[in-house]
Amino acid sequence: MTIVLKQCFSSAAKAARIVSCPDKLVYPSVPMHQFLLSGIEKNLDAVILTDGLTRQDVTGAQIAGQIGRMANKFKEMGVGKGDNVAIVGLNHLNYLPAKLGVVAAGGVPVLFNPLHNNQEMGKLLKISDCNYAIGHMCSSSKLNELKAEHNLKLLPNLEDLDDWCKDESTICPEYEGHIDDTALMMFSSGTTGLPKAVEISHKNMNSQLESINISGKFNEILQEESVEHATIVDFLPEFHTYGSLLAQFTVLNGYQRICLPFFSPELFLQCLQDYKAPCTTVVPPIMVMLSKLDIVPNYDLSNLRLLVVGAAPLAPETEQAVLDRLKECNPGINLEITQGYGCTETSGATLLCRKNTNKTGSVGAVIAGQEIKLVNTETGEMCGPHERGEIYIRGPQIMKGYYKNPAANSETFEDEWLKTGDIAYYDDDEDFYIVDRLKEFIKVKAYQVAPAELEAVLLTHDQIVDAAVIGIPSERTGEAPKAYVTLPYGATLTEEDVKDFVASQVSEYKRLAEVEFVKNIPKLTSGKIQRRLLREKHERDSRNK
């Protein structure tokens, strides 16, 4: 009988299925800003936001007051239901209050990358129908140049908002809306084309925040009795999904967030040391830096307990290299490195390493409230364990859709399922592993080659600082891999050296056809490689030969 049961269980375990989290998700049916204020009001006296550059602290009471004052002033200036308000700035102590103040006034904050040029910013203003804008010292001149063309009403810059609204009431105006209304908009990364404005509802964001509280490791670490400072060092830009979500998660739970306006290795490491931070969030390029930068041993990081990597796939070799190095530099450190997976369209996270569990290379398990199925890209059939397929997701965290873009919505949704374009597999424990982007696979004869796999191999070479791989046309194989590689000053590697290094570790069809040395790899602020720009570069160079 025992043998029969084991056989039946083994057979069932390998069957194709929808994967979900056993934890029940219950989220509040209130506007997003009210949900966050309910968390802030539990920690009015606590410092929950600090500028890592100036060391200025902000308490829960100060943030709550800022939200109310800004909301009332925005409303006085005409912001209300139907108004989309561009926020165009780097991380700032007033960023979160401004975002929630716009929501409380009835408007929709639209989060812009301030580093876009005028042409890029103009396209996004048009896509998102913004009629108001809040700038920053780094973006105000661009907004002034664009305001007439886009009929923009300019509100004060982030750094000037406090003085502007100092005489207003701290009590938020009454909110007229529904939890299914759009709470904020962010832009999809645009790695394969023009970015799209993603509409995130109050329900989407509330359920996302509760999911992380239930399924994530932050609470597991930060609420331990042995943790002296419940602090997270964060340089992630708030205009990006990862950074915006983390900012909201920390104020909801009363954790101190050390906010960095930009990334500097010295500033980042100094803050980790000075604030004895148990947690920080990074992207893969920073992991490469931690594994190789010579100043890392100069800082005491012994309090670091959790390092969460997101926004792009991380090679297991890099993860292990960082873990080994930090343990070597900080004897006795009790550090865990975990990954997660999500996208703008899912309001943030979808997969996180579950509590008390972590596997090198895995991006974790499905978080509470969401469901995932993997679909074979050729047959359309659902996949089982260890079978690669495109990630389809459904749940209350999934975006309302792309703003005024029915064609893109039709391509992205299949019934209630969001098609991500990412390829993954899951193991027998239902922990997931990201393989690559569907649209970024290199098709060599009948085989599919994942650029991320070759990039991971390249980054293990001690003379390679950064690398990106694209597919280029090949008369012999249809497509072939080409690597763009960044070397440190004084390196002597040749193209043949790099080709031979990769060839010694991969199958023949995965070998590099070309290698080009470049000063830097084009990336989004999230750390995602902009392969589209590299493909365009290759096409230009080919035409000019």
NORGIFEN-V688669 format. One record per helix or strand. SS is the DSSP state (~ for helix, > for strand). FROM is the first residue (numbers start at 1). LEN is the number of residues. If there is no record, write none. Layout:
ss/from/len
SS/FROM/LEN
SS/FROM/LEN
This chain:
ss/from/len
~/2/12
>/19/2
~/32/12
>/47/5
>/57/3
~/60/17
>/84/5
~/95/11
>/108/5
~/118/11
>/132/3
~/140/11
>/153/3
~/158/7
>/182/6
>/197/5
~/202/14
~/218/5
>/231/4
~/241/13
>/256/4
~/265/10
>/279/4
~/284/9
~/296/3
>/306/4
~/316/14
>/336/8
~/344/3
>/348/5
>/364/3
>/370/6
>/382/1
>/389/7
>/401/2
~/406/7
>/413/2
>/417/10
>/432/6
~/438/3
>/442/3
>/447/3
~/451/8
>/464/11
>/478/10
~/495/9
~/508/3
>/512/6
>/523/1
>/529/1
~/531/14
